[in-house]
Amino acid sequence: MKRDLMEILACPVCKGQLQLTVREENAQEIVSGDLYCAKCNEHYPIEDTIPNLLPPQLRAQMK
């Protein structure tokens, strides 16, 4: 995920602001980490450079 995306990303549930936590980053993008919405208290994982912004109930169905 490119850091520039933080300017346009919002929580898919409440449209609130997301906070970024980076676990791994290379020169071009964030490889793994977490997006957190304080308003909803929801976490959205970033895995293999891809943010998973599915609402929590849909993520549970995909497992």
Contacts in CASP RR format, 6 or more apart in sequence:
PFRMAT RR
TARGET T0000
AUTHOR 0000-0000-0000
METHOD contacts of the structure
MODEL  1
MKRDLMEILACPVCKGQLQLTVREENAQEIVSGDLYCAKCNEHYPIEDTI
PNLLPPQLRAQMK
1 29 0 8 1.000
1 30 0 8 1.000
1 46 0 8 1.000
1 49 0 8 1.000
1 50 0 8 1.000
1 51 0 8 1.000
2 28 0 8 1.000
2 29 0 8 1.000
2 30 0 8 1.000
3 20 0 8 1.000
3 29 0 8 1.000
3 30 0 8 1.000
5 51 0 8 1.000
6 18 0 8 1.000
6 20 0 8 1.000
9 18 0 8 1.000
9 35 0 8 1.000
9 51 0 8 1.000
9 53 0 8 1.000
10 16 0 8 1.000
10 17 0 8 1.000
10 18 0 8 1.000
11 17 0 8 1.000
11 18 0 8 1.000
11 37 0 8 1.000
11 39 0 8 1.000
11 40 0 8 1.000
11 42 0 8 1.000
11 44 0 8 1.000
12 44 0 8 1.000
12 53 0 8 1.000
12 54 0 8 1.000
12 55 0 8 1.000
13 37 0 8 1.000
13 40 0 8 1.000
13 42 0 8 1.000
13 55 0 8 1.000
13 56 0 8 1.000
14 37 0 8 1.000
14 39 0 8 1.000
14 40 0 8 1.000
16 37 0 8 1.000
16 39 0 8 1.000
16 40 0 8 1.000
17 37 0 8 1.000
17 38 0 8 1.000
17 39 0 8 1.000
18 35 0 8 1.000
18 36 0 8 1.000
18 37 0 8 1.000
18 44 0 8 1.000
19 35 0 8 1.000
19 36 0 8 1.000
19 37 0 8 1.000
19 38 0 8 1.000
20 30 0 8 1.000
20 33 0 8 1.000
20 34 0 8 1.000
20 35 0 8 1.000
20 36 0 8 1.000
21 33 0 8 1.000
21 34 0 8 1.000
21 35 0 8 1.000
21 36 0 8 1.000
22 30 0 8 1.000
22 32 0 8 1.000
22 33 0 8 1.000
23 31 0 8 1.000
23 32 0 8 1.000
23 33 0 8 1.000
23 34 0 8 1.000
24 30 0 8 1.000
24 31 0 8 1.000
24 32 0 8 1.000
24 33 0 8 1.000
25 31 0 8 1.000
29 49 0 8 1.000
30 46 0 8 1.000
30 49 0 8 1.000
31 46 0 8 1.000
31 48 0 8 1.000
31 49 0 8 1.000
32 45 0 8 1.000
32 46 0 8 1.000
32 47 0 8 1.000
32 48 0 8 1.000
33 45 0 8 1.000
33 46 0 8 1.000
33 47 0 8 1.000
34 43 0 8 1.000
34 44 0 8 1.000
34 45 0 8 1.000
34 46 0 8 1.000
35 43 0 8 1.000
35 44 0 8 1.000
35 45 0 8 1.000
35 46 0 8 1.000
35 51 0 8 1.000
35 53 0 8 1.000
36 42 0 8 1.000
36 43 0 8 1.000
36 44 0 8 1.000
37 44 0 8 1.000
42 56 0 8 1.000
44 51 0 8 1.000
44 52 0 8 1.000
44 53 0 8 1.000
45 51 0 8 1.000
45 52 0 8 1.000
46 52 0 8 1.000
52 59 0 8 1.000
54 62 0 8 1.000
END
